Amino acid sequence: MEQILFTEIFTGSYFTNLADREIYQCLLSFLIACFLSIVSIPIIINISGLLSLTEKPGFRSSHDTDTPTFGGIAIFASTIIAFFLWPHADEPVDSNLTNLSMVGLTILFFLGLKDDILALDSAKKLIVQIIATLSLIVMGSFKVDYLYGIFGLYFISDVWSIPLTLFIFISLINAINLIDGIDGLSGGISLIAGLWFGVWFLLNDHFTFACLAFAMSGSLLGFLRFNFSKTSKIFMGDTGSLIVGFLLSFFTIEFLRLNVSYRNDPNAFFNAPIVVMVVLIVPIFDTLRVFLVRILNGNSPFTADRNHMHHILLDNGMNHLGASITLWSLTIVNTSLFFAFHGNISNTFSLWVYIGMFILYMITAYFLKKRANFVKKRKGILHKPAYSAEPQSFTKRILKNL
């Protein structure tokens, strides 16, 4: 066996076989996207400074200086260039879908660009997101029509599959946008998820999707180099979060579609929906929690506040890097534990476990928020009124600390 392997390496056939699996192209897409992102961002920072296109600190801000918000331009351009370096004609189905995805991606790029400059109304942004998503669903027949036996449901009709697919896209796009509140969090979580999708697509011979996932991941790695910088800081802005959220949604739906063949394909996951929910656990949990708390407090779920988990971690004394690493670790650890112990557990039972984890997440956030408020009171940041005309009930005190 060793002699055969040595002969293959010596003659070059081993590396030819690797090239046949397009692993080199995917690696180059990652590296080229990273390089382009690193090279282009300083130019964007300089232009943003000259045109005064920077974000000023506000009450929700975790930064204290004016910062450019156009990192998404570099992410978009780097991803597109690195992806289209290679031909994708050998996979007509995959390439057709990815070509259609570029339509929605470009629409969201210009939406984010305009929002970073003019701050658009949330309703208008939602409408454009729906249009961008429907262009892929309708023209590419790109939808989730199989539920893997969750609550006894399998194949579903278009009446349910199209709204479900639209919901997944809109939810993930905005979830990635919502966690983009501190340095490295949104970019790091998206990088981890992008690499995971890219590896799976590559191992299962879906080169077009793998190439796109690696290109996105490389551009994010280059962006993170500046997102953490103290002298050349830049944010991805809505331009970046919208297109990254769209691509992760695109990978999620395609992952669910491809794994429907699990009955006949040993490489497919019978619990594909739970897999993607675990890989994207941070944006899903954080968005659900924030929306739930806002509603319970009688506010609109879209009301801006400092109630995200990353804000809570900062209020407990962590810096941006520490908070981001904590939430990156949550993703990596939970994904690793899931693959170690999932076995043949049904998807319905796995979903109940996932819900239980969310409840635990809520409880943890409650105590961390309570601790943060205590720390602020000790430092004199919070000033409680000397007299309150209406004593707060136990329920109101709980909601206040969530």
C-alpha positions as CSV (number, residue, x, y, z in Angstrom):
1,M,0.0,0.0,0.0
2,E,2.8,2.4,0.9
3,Q,4.7,1.4,-2.3
4,I,1.6,2.2,-4.4
5,L,1.1,5.6,-2.7
6,F,4.8,6.4,-3.2
7,T,4.6,5.5,-6.8
8,E,1.5,7.6,-7.3
9,I,3.2,10.6,-5.6
10,F,6.4,10.1,-7.6
11,T,4.6,9.9,-10.9
12,G,2.2,12.8,-10.1
13,S,-1.0,10.8,-10.4
14,Y,-1.8,11.3,-6.7
15,F,-1.8,15.1,-7.2
16,T,-3.7,14.8,-10.5
17,N,-6.4,12.9,-8.6
18,L,-6.5,15.7,-6.0
19,A,-6.8,18.2,-8.8
20,D,-9.7,16.2,-10.3
21,R,-11.6,16.8,-7.0
22,E,-10.9,20.6,-7.5
23,I,-9.4,20.9,-4.0
24,Y,-6.7,23.1,-5.4
25,Q,-9.2,25.5,-7.0
26,C,-11.2,25.8,-3.8
27,L,-8.0,26.5,-1.8
28,L,-6.9,29.1,-4.3
29,S,-10.3,30.7,-4.3
30,F,-10.0,31.0,-0.5
31,L,-6.5,32.5,-0.6
32,I,-7.2,34.8,-3.5
33,A,-10.4,36.1,-1.9
34,C,-8.4,36.7,1.3
35,F,-5.6,38.5,-0.5
36,L,-8.0,40.7,-2.5
37,S,-9.9,41.6,0.7
38,I,-6.7,42.6,2.5
39,V,-5.5,44.6,-0.5
40,S,-8.8,46.5,-1.2
41,I,-9.9,47.4,2.4
42,P,-7.2,50.0,3.0
43,I,-8.3,51.8,-0.2
44,I,-11.9,51.7,1.0
45,I,-10.9,53.0,4.4
46,N,-9.1,56.0,2.8
47,I,-11.9,56.8,0.5
48,S,-14.4,56.6,3.3
49,G,-12.3,59.0,5.3
50,L,-12.0,61.5,2.5
51,L,-15.8,61.5,1.9
52,S,-16.6,61.4,5.6
53,L,-18.6,58.2,5.1
54,T,-18.1,56.8,8.6
55,E,-20.4,55.6,11.4
56,K,-20.5,57.8,14.5
57,P,-20.7,56.2,18.0
58,G,-24.3,56.0,19.4
59,F,-26.0,54.6,22.5
60,R,-25.8,51.0,21.1
61,S,-22.3,51.4,19.7
62,S,-19.4,49.3,21.0
63,H,-16.9,51.7,19.5
64,D,-15.9,55.2,20.5
65,T,-14.5,56.6,17.2
66,D,-15.9,57.3,13.7
67,T,-15.4,54.1,11.7
68,P,-15.9,53.3,8.0
69,T,-18.8,50.8,7.4
70,F,-18.1,49.7,3.8
71,G,-16.2,46.5,4.5
72,G,-19.0,44.7,2.6
73,I,-17.7,46.2,-0.7
74,A,-14.5,44.3,-0.3
75,I,-16.3,41.1,0.8
76,F,-18.6,41.3,-2.2
77,A,-15.9,42.0,-4.8
78,S,-13.4,39.5,-3.4
79,T,-16.0,36.7,-3.3
80,I,-17.2,37.3,-6.8
81,I,-13.7,37.6,-8.4
82,A,-12.4,34.5,-6.6
83,F,-15.5,32.5,-7.5
84,F,-15.5,33.2,-11.2
85,L,-11.8,32.4,-11.7
86,W,-12.8,28.8,-12.5
87,P,-15.2,27.4,-15.0
88,H,-18.3,25.8,-13.6
89,A,-19.8,24.4,-16.8
90,D,-19.3,20.8,-15.8
91,E,-22.0,21.1,-13.1
92,P,-25.0,22.6,-15.0
93,V,-27.5,22.4,-12.2
94,D,-25.2,23.8,-9.6
95,S,-23.8,26.5,-11.8
96,N,-27.3,27.6,-12.9
97,L,-28.4,28.0,-9.3
98,T,-25.2,29.9,-8.4
99,N,-25.7,32.2,-11.4
100,L,-29.2,32.9,-10.2
101,S,-27.9,33.5,-6.7
102,M,-25.7,36.3,-8.1
103,V,-28.8,38.2,-9.1
104,G,-30.1,38.2,-5.5
105,L,-26.6,38.9,-4.2
106,T,-26.2,41.9,-6.4
107,I,-29.6,43.3,-5.4
108,L,-28.7,43.0,-1.7
109,F,-25.3,44.5,-2.3
110,F,-26.8,47.7,-3.6
111,L,-29.5,47.7,-0.9
112,G,-26.8,47.4,1.8
113,L,-24.7,50.1,0.1
114,K,-27.6,52.5,0.1
115,D,-28.5,51.7,3.6
116,D,-25.0,52.2,4.9
117,I,-25.1,55.7,3.3
118,L,-28.7,56.8,3.9
119,A,-30.1,54.5,6.6
120,L,-33.2,53.1,4.9
121,D,-36.5,52.3,6.5
122,S,-36.7,48.7,7.8
123,A,-39.9,48.0,5.8
124,K,-38.3,49.0,2.5
125,K,-35.3,46.8,3.3
126,L,-37.5,43.9,4.0
127,I,-39.4,44.3,0.7
128,V,-36.1,44.3,-1.3
129,Q,-34.9,41.2,0.6
130,I,-38.1,39.4,-0.3
131,I,-37.7,40.4,-4.0
132,A,-34.1,39.2,-4.1
133,T,-35.0,35.9,-2.5
134,L,-38.0,35.3,-4.7
135,S,-35.9,35.8,-7.8
136,L,-34.0,32.6,-6.8
137,I,-37.0,30.7,-5.5
138,V,-39.2,31.3,-8.5
139,M,-36.7,31.3,-11.4
140,G,-34.5,28.5,-9.9
141,S,-37.3,26.4,-8.3
142,F,-35.0,26.7,-5.2
143,K,-37.0,25.6,-2.2
144,V,-37.2,23.3,0.8
145,D,-39.9,20.7,0.1
146,Y,-38.8,18.0,2.5
147,L,-38.9,18.2,6.3
148,Y,-37.0,15.0,7.2
149,G,-39.8,13.6,9.4
150,I,-39.9,16.4,11.9
151,F,-43.2,16.1,13.7
152,G,-44.0,13.4,11.2
153,L,-43.7,15.7,8.1
154,Y,-41.9,14.7,5.0
155,F,-42.6,16.1,1.5
156,I,-44.6,19.3,1.5
157,S,-46.4,21.2,-1.3
158,D,-45.3,24.5,-2.8
159,V,-48.0,26.2,-0.7
160,W,-45.9,25.5,2.3
161,S,-42.4,25.1,0.8
162,I,-42.1,28.5,-0.8
163,P,-43.1,30.5,2.3
164,L,-40.9,28.3,4.4
165,T,-37.9,28.9,2.1
166,L,-38.6,32.6,2.1
167,F,-38.8,32.6,5.9
168,I,-35.4,30.8,6.2
169,F,-33.8,33.3,3.9
170,I,-35.2,36.4,5.5
171,S,-34.6,35.1,9.0
172,L,-30.9,34.2,8.4
173,I,-30.1,37.4,6.5
174,N,-31.4,39.5,9.4
175,A,-29.9,37.2,12.0
176,I,-26.4,37.8,10.6
177,N,-27.2,41.5,10.4
178,L,-28.3,41.6,14.1
179,I,-25.2,39.9,15.5
180,D,-23.0,42.3,13.7
181,G,-22.6,44.5,16.8
182,I,-19.0,43.9,17.9
183,D,-15.7,43.3,16.2
184,G,-15.3,39.9,14.7
185,L,-18.6,38.3,15.8
186,S,-20.6,38.3,12.6
187,G,-17.6,37.8,10.4
188,G,-16.1,35.0,12.6
189,I,-19.4,33.1,12.9
190,S,-20.0,33.4,9.1
191,L,-16.4,32.3,8.4
192,I,-16.8,29.1,10.5
193,A,-20.2,28.3,8.9
194,G,-18.8,29.1,5.4
195,L,-15.8,26.8,5.9
196,W,-18.1,24.0,7.2
197,F,-20.4,24.2,4.2
198,G,-17.4,24.5,1.8
199,V,-15.8,21.3,3.1
200,W,-19.0,19.4,3.0
201,F,-19.8,20.5,-0.6
202,L,-16.2,19.7,-1.6
203,L,-16.2,16.2,-0.1
204,N,-19.5,15.5,-1.8
205,D,-18.4,16.7,-5.2
206,H,-20.4,19.9,-5.4
207,F,-17.5,22.0,-6.6
208,T,-19.5,25.1,-7.6
209,F,-21.1,25.5,-4.2
210,A,-17.8,24.6,-2.5
211,C,-15.9,27.2,-4.5
212,L,-18.4,29.9,-3.6
213,A,-18.3,29.0,0.1
214,F,-14.5,29.0,0.2
215,A,-14.4,32.3,-1.7
216,M,-16.8,33.9,0.8
217,S,-14.8,32.5,3.7
218,G,-11.5,33.8,2.4
219,S,-12.9,37.3,1.9
220,L,-14.2,37.2,5.5
221,L,-10.8,36.2,6.8
222,G,-9.2,39.2,5.1
223,F,-11.9,41.4,6.5
224,L,-11.4,40.2,10.0
225,R,-7.7,41.3,9.9
226,F,-9.0,44.9,9.7
227,N,-12.2,44.5,11.8
228,F,-10.0,43.8,14.8
229,S,-7.4,46.5,13.9
230,K,-7.0,49.5,16.2
231,T,-5.5,51.8,13.6
232,S,-7.3,50.6,10.4
233,K,-10.7,49.5,11.7
234,I,-13.6,48.9,9.4
235,F,-17.1,47.4,9.8
236,M,-18.8,45.2,7.2
237,G,-21.9,47.3,7.5
238,D,-25.3,46.3,6.1
239,T,-23.6,45.8,2.7
240,G,-21.6,42.9,4.2
241,S,-24.1,41.4,6.6
242,L,-26.8,41.2,3.9
243,I,-24.7,39.5,1.3
244,V,-23.1,37.1,3.8
245,G,-26.5,36.3,5.3
246,F,-27.9,35.7,1.8
247,L,-25.0,33.3,0.9
248,L,-25.3,31.4,4.2
249,S,-29.1,31.0,3.5
250,F,-28.3,29.8,0.0
251,F,-25.8,27.2,1.3
252,T,-28.3,26.2,4.0
253,I,-31.2,25.5,1.6
254,E,-28.9,23.7,-0.9
255,F,-27.5,21.6,2.0
256,L,-31.1,20.6,2.9
257,R,-32.0,19.8,-0.7
258,L,-28.9,17.7,-1.4
259,N,-29.3,15.6,1.8
260,V,-32.8,14.4,0.9
261,S,-31.0,11.5,-0.7
262,Y,-29.9,10.2,2.7
263,R,-31.9,7.0,2.3
264,N,-29.6,6.0,-0.6
265,D,-26.5,8.0,0.0
266,P,-24.2,7.1,3.0
267,N,-22.6,10.5,2.9
268,A,-25.9,12.4,3.4
269,F,-27.3,13.4,6.7
270,F,-30.8,12.3,7.8
271,N,-30.8,15.1,10.3
272,A,-29.7,17.9,7.9
273,P,-32.1,20.5,9.4
274,I,-30.7,20.0,12.9
275,V,-27.1,20.1,11.5
276,V,-27.6,23.6,10.0
277,M,-29.4,24.8,13.1
278,V,-26.4,23.8,15.3
279,V,-23.8,25.3,12.9
280,L,-25.8,28.6,12.9
281,I,-26.7,28.3,16.6
282,V,-25.4,31.8,17.6
283,P,-27.4,33.9,15.2
284,I,-30.5,31.8,15.6
285,F,-30.5,31.8,19.4
286,D,-29.5,35.5,19.7
287,T,-32.2,36.6,17.3
288,L,-34.9,34.5,18.9
289,R,-34.0,35.7,22.4
290,V,-33.8,39.4,21.5
291,F,-37.1,39.3,19.6
292,L,-38.8,37.3,22.4
293,V,-37.6,39.7,25.2
294,R,-38.6,42.8,23.2
295,I,-42.1,41.4,22.7
296,L,-42.5,40.3,26.3
297,N,-41.5,43.9,27.3
298,G,-44.2,45.3,25.1
299,N,-41.8,46.7,22.5
300,S,-41.6,46.1,18.8
301,P,-39.2,43.2,18.0
302,F,-37.4,45.5,15.6
303,T,-36.7,48.2,18.3
304,A,-33.0,48.7,18.7
305,D,-31.4,48.1,22.1
306,R,-28.3,46.8,23.8
307,N,-29.9,43.4,24.7
308,H,-27.9,41.1,22.5
309,M,-25.7,38.5,24.0
310,H,-22.5,40.2,22.8
311,H,-23.7,43.4,24.5
312,I,-24.3,41.5,27.7
313,L,-20.8,39.9,27.6
314,L,-19.2,43.4,27.0
315,D,-21.2,44.7,30.0
316,N,-19.7,41.9,32.1
317,G,-16.2,43.1,31.4
318,M,-15.2,41.2,28.3
319,N,-13.5,43.0,25.4
320,H,-14.6,42.5,21.8
321,L,-12.1,39.8,21.1
322,G,-13.1,37.9,24.2
323,A,-16.8,38.1,23.5
324,S,-16.3,37.0,19.9
325,I,-14.1,34.1,20.8
326,T,-16.7,33.0,23.5
327,L,-19.5,32.9,20.9
328,W,-17.2,31.3,18.2
329,S,-16.4,28.6,20.7
330,L,-20.1,28.1,21.4
331,T,-20.6,27.3,17.7
332,I,-17.6,25.0,17.5
333,V,-18.2,23.1,20.7
334,N,-21.9,22.6,20.1
335,T,-21.2,21.4,16.5
336,S,-18.5,19.0,17.7
337,L,-20.7,17.6,20.5
338,F,-23.6,17.2,18.1
339,F,-21.6,15.1,15.6
340,A,-20.1,13.1,18.5
341,F,-23.4,12.1,20.1
342,H,-26.3,12.6,17.6
343,G,-26.3,8.9,16.5
344,N,-29.7,7.8,15.2
345,I,-31.8,10.1,17.3
346,S,-34.9,11.2,15.5
347,N,-35.1,14.8,14.2
348,T,-38.2,15.5,16.3
349,F,-36.3,14.5,19.5
350,S,-33.3,16.5,18.4
351,L,-35.5,19.5,17.9
352,W,-36.8,19.2,21.4
353,V,-33.2,19.0,22.7
354,Y,-32.4,22.1,20.6
355,I,-35.4,24.0,22.2
356,G,-34.1,22.9,25.7
357,M,-30.7,24.3,24.8
358,F,-32.4,27.6,23.8
359,I,-34.1,27.7,27.2
360,L,-30.7,27.2,28.9
361,Y,-29.3,30.0,26.7
362,M,-32.2,32.3,27.9
363,I,-31.5,31.4,31.6
364,T,-27.7,32.0,31.1
365,A,-28.4,35.4,29.5
366,Y,-30.8,36.3,32.3
367,F,-28.1,35.8,35.0
368,L,-25.4,37.4,33.0
369,K,-27.6,40.5,32.4
370,K,-28.4,40.6,36.1
371,R,-24.7,40.4,36.9
372,A,-23.9,43.2,34.4
373,N,-26.6,45.4,35.9
374,F,-25.1,44.8,39.4
375,V,-21.6,45.7,38.1
376,K,-22.9,48.9,36.6
377,K,-24.7,49.9,39.8
378,R,-21.5,49.4,41.8
379,K,-19.6,51.6,39.3
380,G,-22.4,54.2,39.5
381,I,-23.4,53.8,35.8
382,L,-26.9,53.0,36.7
383,H,-28.9,55.3,38.9
384,K,-32.1,53.9,40.3
385,P,-34.7,56.5,41.3
386,A,-35.1,57.0,45.1
387,Y,-38.8,56.5,45.0
388,S,-41.0,54.5,42.7
389,A,-44.7,55.2,42.6
390,E,-45.5,51.7,41.4
391,P,-43.6,48.7,42.8
392,Q,-42.5,46.3,40.2
393,S,-43.9,42.8,40.1
394,F,-41.7,39.7,40.1
395,T,-42.5,39.2,36.4
396,K,-41.5,42.8,35.5
397,R,-38.2,42.4,37.4
398,I,-37.5,39.1,35.4
399,L,-38.2,40.8,32.1
400,K,-36.1,43.8,32.9
401,N,-33.1,41.5,33.5
402,L,-33.6,39.3,30.5
